[in-house]
């Protein structure tokens, strides 16, 4: 065996990695949104933050929002009112 072969530096084998949906690098994956109707917790009551923001949007739009919305319904109503008030993305 030659001297060069005896002292060759070997790279360690690649370490397998698990990629989570939130850690994806592509622009399409970073902006992908799951339909609120498909949310696991979509049937739970709207969060305090959703209710507060809905109240703000509803006042601007001159609308009333039901108190008993689910998370998914609140999200959809937020999207609707954002578009109506010009606050949409």
HELIX and SHEET records of a PDB file:
HELIX    1   1 UNK A    3  UNK A    6  1                                   4    
HELIX    2   2 UNK A   21  UNK A   23  5                                   3    
HELIX    3   3 UNK A   27  UNK A   31  1                                   5    
HELIX    4   4 UNK A   36  UNK A   38  5                                   3    
HELIX    5   5 UNK A   48  UNK A   61  1                                  14    
HELIX    6   6 UNK A   71  UNK A   85  1                                  15    
END                                                                             
